[in-house]
Every structure is written in structure tokens, then in C-alpha cells.
Amino acid sequence: MAEGESREYPRGPVARGSREDFVEASTAASDDNDYRMLIVGHMLPLTASRGPDEQGWTFTWDEDSLALQLKAGLPKDMEVIYIGCLKVEVDDSGQDEVAATLLENFNCVPAFLPLEVRSRFYHGFCKQMLWPLFHYMLPLSPEHGGRFNRSFWQAYVSVNKVFADKVMEVISPDDDYVWIHDYHLMVLPTFLRKRFNKVRLGFFLHSPFPSSEIYRTLPVRDEILRALLNADLIGFHTFDYARHFLSCCSRMLGLEYESKRGYIGLEYYGRTVGIKILPVGIHMEQLNAGLRLADTEWRIAELRAEFKDRTVLLGVDDMDIFKGIGLKLLALEQLLRQHPKTRNRVVLVQIANPARGRGRDIEDLQNEAYTIAQRINDEFGNDDYQPVVLLERPVALYERIAYYTIAECCVVTAVRDGMNLIPYEYIACREGSPELDAGVDRGPCPAPLKKSMLIVSEFIGCSPSLSGAIRVNPWNIEALAEAMNMSITLPDIEQQMRHEKHFRYVNTHDVAYWARSFMTDLVRTCKGHARRRCYGIGFGLGFRVVALDPDFRRLRTDLIVSAYKKSTSRAILLDYDGTMIPQASINNPMPTPEVLSILNTLCSDRKNFVVIVSGRPRQILNECFSTCKRLGLAAEHGYFYRWHQDIDWVTCRYQRDDFDEYENDRMEWKEIVEPVMQQYTESTDGSYIEEKESAMVWHHRDADPDFGSWQAKELQDHLDSVLANQPVSVKSGAHIVEVKPQGVSKGVVVEELLAMMALKSAAPDFVLCIGDDRSDEDMFESIATVTARSGLAEVFACTVGQKPSKAKYYLDDIAEVIKLLQGIAAASDPGATPASLPTATSSQVSLETSLHI
């Protein structure tokens, strides 16, 4: 039977918090604020041992587990439930009893996995594929990294499903938060989001996230990215890891992030996925308690006697190929050769925790470490002096604290590591405790300075936060050896200053601070869940949730047809690319016969005024709609327009008689723009220039995403500078930078049309406007402004795709647009006598007139 009780860690000043810190922003709360936190990780924070006579199990808290330690940052009265695997195998017959006991006594929900599945999941996909890849090891050969294995991936997915089932057993989706930890469970957010669309879900990655060049080699790259984006908040230890993730989302999924008021977010199907950057801290109270132990004091005294008159360098690492143990030993060898004074003085104590993985790489690493250590001891050691002390065994916390306390310098040379808390622990232990200091008999000597030195690899997550450390490239053996020499020769006062700076950070940014900060951001990110309308789309790991504003709804055909039949004067404005034809139809912009038939039917109804408002040149629009005699056309985002084929094109800035003036103005600013754009085109592979009659556009859709965006910003700044005195505007859009005359937009065309209709007959009592991109938002805004002043009865502003928009309605795709237009065409009266068309003169209604409609 299980024994033990849940331990509540004491919290220091930085761990204070209240439930209100986390729940005041949520609008989905129940009246009693009965919130719980579900912490989901690969392993439960428990240790297990067999009971007497190998009967039953005894469980206790694993106080080194981060999942247990982070509870210090949560409100005291917040219930925490842990979900994960046990570190031991439990027979099938005893699983139910163990599960019931753990839930009752520890608030833990165990996930029991078949041994074979667990092996393929953990030792297969996690350790042979994800772990090497996330640490920048590509599977270039079967012996170097892990080649993708479909059965390992299937085991990974199935285990994540098991964890999802365990979460569903205990979750109250309206009252609970779920916090998932690390790379073992990266597809779990999809399974939870599929079951509960509004679940409040955070994910924190404790390993590095590789650059896009590395990550893109993973065959299931899209599935994992989309699964992570089903979380509400994704946490990383460093900006580099977050930047790589955002770059992967941009390059592989076409998603762009934005930073607003210090928060980074990704828009994903109407949801804002937050990105949190915060390194985890250590549990200060646990270390302080360890410093006060009698065993610690005894071991410190023993070690001081053992290493008397020696300078101890300390390394604490897992026996792992990424920890750089061999490089550290080679640097010590170089130090002893280059600096003879360090011989018989400097000792490297290397604690090598047992390897978590297995395989040939681990065996080779162990052999390398033994070989180098033996070579150093043989060359530089003697009966009283061994330069390398290699401890490959589990080291208890009190003994680890003792080694931290007596070491003059801590050396961390990992070639890649997600975080690494060893430097933080070392700093805290070097600060010591009053009780420990009081137990040292120094006689009349004053208390020594609190000092420490750190040598840390540039490639570990804690490096940016330790500005006083000696940062090294662990691959540079000579530089690493010189760093070791510097660490032991630096003046004491300098070591003290560095120590004080580090300790202030470590003490204030502990694990409680980290947990509280993450939870605060998770609550803020989930704040609007209750008011959103959500529904799921997609299958399998492609599932995602579309979140919509409550007032944003699908445009139903029956709704618009009813209003259409009741109206007597109608304005119908339609975008072309992305609304009537696919965006990809660059080389074949011709509309289908079906589209032409619908447009002709709508135009033949005397109550209708139909206009295509496009960014394409007028020559192309003439060719596309030559069979639609009564169709109005607006080209180049409204710079040119005509209300039907029997009148000439006019511009929104000039009357027809002033066209020569327009030509002169056009050539003047284009002569400035063209060479600038050409310069950026030559230096940006995949970019090109599109010249229109009224505008010049620089496209970078086919360029490298990051470099293209960078060049676009530079180009926009350059053009803003050289065109400061020209009557043009410079704007960026989706993979473009565009220069066009000031005051030109699709919104101006809307105002011109509505003004013309008001002067010709009567203001329309039915307006339908459909578009799909940013330029169409100008139409939606103008319609809202003009119709609000004139009091028009029915306005249907509709965007294509479910995304943030000024329109109140949406249609999913082009097929739905065509279906809707077919519906209102069927309700038209094509046999009616056509209304008189506007003449060339009457069509040239000035913008000033339209603004007074």
C-alpha cells in the first residue's frame, strides 16, 4: 500500500501569490472560483519502492522534481493534480489499486503504458529522434542520430492519446487549467483541444528548439507544430528557442507573429497563441534546507579536509553526449600543460550522473571520459594528487551541496542544453546560510568574502541570464583552458562582485517566480475564452479550433436573399482575386463561365449596380469581363474606374481632361522608385517588381521568408525617405511593398459609387460587399461610415475566410461566395427593363460630393 502525504513547500518573499493573481482576469469562472491546476508531464513527481516481502508499493514525493517544486509559485489553496507515468512497472493486477491510492493520497493520476509501447515511445521516438534533433544532431547515418521510424512515431502518438484520456478522467474544463511539460507530450494539446474546444492549456518546452534548417528535416514537422499551436500559451527558456519556433511557423505554416505591449502572439484561426520567454529557476527553499542539514555540514568538513590547499573546479552533468564532459577534460589537460603552476593545485571533480538514455553513443562517451581522465592522472598525478576525480554514481542532494560549497569554480561545457540549473544551484550554495557559516571555527579571522566563479557554455539556456560568467565556446579547447586559468586567478573582489550580481538574480528568479509568471500569462491569454464562439475543423493531428467573435457570423444565403427581395436599390461590390477566383491564378486570371453568367444575371436586374473592385490593371479587367456590358469595374485598387463599358475610364484624383497632368506626375515619382526597387530585387533572390499604371509593387512571396521580410522593412524605410516630398504613399502588405498615389483605396471607390447612386436615383437600401484581404477592409470601413450617415437599411459586409475583420459576416471560401451569388442571382429579375446607365459625365462624381452624402 502507498504511504505518504502531499508536502506543501514553504515559500519565500518572491513566491507570494494569491488566487486573485491568476483568476481575476477570467470571465469563465464559476461563482466559487473553484480552480485547479492539472500538471501533465512524462513522469509523476514520485519515487516508488516495494513494500515488505515485495508486497505492495510505498510512494513518496520526489523533491527534486520540477513538477513538484513549481507548486511553490501557485496559490496555497489551489488544488494541483499531477498526471504522468511511474518510474516503476506495476503489474496489471495491481494498477487499479495503485491508481486509486495515488489519487487519494497524492492527487496523482498514473498513466500505465505497455512495456513495448513505452520503449518505442521513450527510447525510440523521444530519445533516438526528438532529443538528438532538438540538440542539432541530424540523422546523417544510422549511427549518427536516429533515422525516422514510423512505428516509433505511432507509439508517440498513442502514448499522447493515453495521457489525453487520463486528463479527461479528472478535468473540469470550465474550472481547470492544464499545464503540459516538455517534448514527450507535444501532440497532447491537439487531443485535448479536440475534446474541449475552450480548454485553458499551457505548454512549456524544457529542451532547446532547433533552427528551421534542422527542424524541417523531421518528417512529422507540420503535425507537431500544429499540435503545439493548439495550446493557448507556449513557453521557452530563451529568446533563441522562441525565435526558432516562430521561424518554423512562418516558413512551414505561413504564420506571422506580432509583438504588442511586450507580449508575443501568433494568430491561428482566430485564436491568439501566446509565446512566453522565461528561464526556469531553482527551488531556493529546498537548497537552503539542504544547507542546514547535519549531513551537509559533515560532508563539507570532510571535503575541505580532502581537498585542503587545492583549488577545486566542479562539473555536474548527466552522462550524455551533449554535456561536453570530454571537452572539459581536454581543456583541463591543456591547462595543466600550458600553466605548470596549476599542477598539484587544481583538481577537477566531475560528477557524472547515470545516463538517462542508452546505446552505443553513451558507451563511447563513458570510454572517452575514462580514457582522458586516466591519461591526465597518469601524466600529472602522483600519490598525493589526482587532477581528475570522476564520480559516476548517483550523488545525494546533501553531498552535491557540499561539493558546490567547496568548489572555487563551476564549469558547464554542454554543447547544447535546454536550460541547465547547475550554475544556479552552485551560486545559491556558495552564498551559504547563516547556520552553516556559524558552524565554521575561524578563530580571530574575519568571515571570508562570498564569491564564486562560473564558466558556462554559450549554448546552454541559462547563459544569457548569467552576465558575470565567463562564457566559452566549449569546442575551443584552448579558450576553455584559458577560461579555467582566469577563473582561479581573478582577484577576490572581482569574484565577489560577480557572485553578488548572480545571486541577486537567482534569488529573485526562482522556480516560484517562474511558475507564477507563466500562470499569470496563461490566465491573461485565456481571458476571452468564454465569450468566443469556437468550433473544430480538420482531422487527426491536423485538427484545430476556429475562434470567432460572437458578432462575427456566417452569411447565410436565406438571410441575404430575403433582404435582397425586399430592396429596391442595390449596390453589389465584389473583390476579384481570392473572392471570385483563387489567389494562385496569377497566370490565368480569366473568370469561369459560371462566374460570368452570374454577373450578367445580376447586372440585368434594373435594381442592381454591380462593380468588381480589383487590384489588377484595367487592361486585364477589360479582357476578363468583356462580355459583361453593364458591369462596373475598378482597377488598381480604385485608381481607375468606370461604371459600365460604354463610358471611359476615369481616375479618382483627376478628371479626364487632366490625364496628361496625371501622366507627368506618374513619371516623376516612378523615376525615383524604380532604381530603388531594382536595387533590392537584385539583392533578394525570389523577389520581383510589378509595374502598374498607378503604382509600383515589390513582391517577395518567393524569397526566403525571413530575409524577404527584413528586406521589405528596409525597402519601406528607404522609400519613405526618398519619397518624402512626393504625393504618394508607401505601404507594406502580404509579401509586398507598394507605392501608389495618396488617397487611393478601395474605400474611395465605395464612396464614389454610393454618392453617384444617391445623385442618380436614390441611395441604396441594400449593400453587399465581399472581399478577402487587407485592401478590402477599406471597403468595409467606408461602407460602415457612409451607411451610418445615410441610414441604409441592409448592409452585408463579408470577408472570405474566418479571420479578424471589420466585416460582420464571413464565408469560408470561393465556393461559398459563388454559391451565395447564385442564390441572389436566382432571386433577381433578369427580364426587367434595364435601368438607365450613368453617363460619362454623371459618373465623374467628385470625392468631395461623396463625402457629403
URNOR-V375829 format. One record per run of one state. SS is the DSSP state (hx for helix, st for strand, lp for the rest). FROM is the first residue (numbers start at 1). LEN is the number of residues. If there is no record, write none. Layout:
ss = [SS;SS]
from = [FROM;FROM]
len = [LEN;LEN]
//
This chain:
ss = [lp;hx;lp;hx;lp;st;lp;st;lp;hx;lp;st;lp;hx;lp;st;lp;hx;lp;st;lp;hx;lp;st;lp;st;lp;hx;lp;st;lp;hx;lp;hx;lp;st;lp;hx;lp;hx;lp;st;lp;hx;lp;st;lp;st;lp;st;lp;hx;lp;hx;lp;st;lp;hx;lp;hx;lp;st;lp;hx;lp;st;lp;st;lp;st;lp;hx;lp;st;lp;st;lp;hx;lp;hx;lp;st;lp;st;lp;hx;lp;st;lp;hx;lp;hx;lp;hx;lp;st;lp;hx;lp;st;lp;st;lp;hx;lp;st;lp;st;lp;st;lp;hx;lp;st;lp;hx;lp;st;hx;lp;st;lp;st;lp;hx;lp;st;lp;st;lp;hx;lp;st;lp;st;lp;hx;lp;st;lp;hx;lp;st;lp;st;lp;hx;lp;hx;lp;hx;lp]
from = [1;13;16;19;24;36;44;46;51;52;55;57;62;66;74;79;86;92;107;108;111;115;135;141;142;144;145;150;171;176;182;183;186;188;196;200;205;212;216;221;229;233;237;239;254;257;261;263;269;271;278;284;292;294;307;311;319;325;339;340;343;346;354;360;381;382;383;385;386;388;392;397;407;409;413;417;418;422;432;434;439;453;458;460;461;463;466;470;473;477;490;492;509;511;526;533;538;540;543;544;549;553;555;557;567;570;575;577;578;581;582;593;605;608;614;618;625;632;636;639;640;643;650;652;656;684;688;692;695;700;705;723;728;734;736;742;746;761;766;772;774;791;794;801;809;812;814;827;840;844;847;851]
len = [12;3;3;5;12;8;2;5;1;3;2;5;4;8;5;7;6;15;1;3;4;20;6;1;2;1;5;21;5;6;1;3;2;8;4;5;7;4;5;8;4;4;2;15;3;4;2;6;2;7;6;8;2;13;4;8;6;14;1;3;3;8;6;21;1;1;2;1;2;4;5;10;2;4;4;1;4;10;2;5;14;5;2;1;2;3;4;3;4;13;2;17;2;15;7;5;2;3;1;5;4;2;2;10;3;5;2;1;3;1;11;12;3;6;4;7;7;4;3;1;3;7;2;4;28;4;4;3;5;5;18;5;6;2;6;4;15;5;6;2;17;3;7;8;3;2;13;13;4;3;4;3]
//
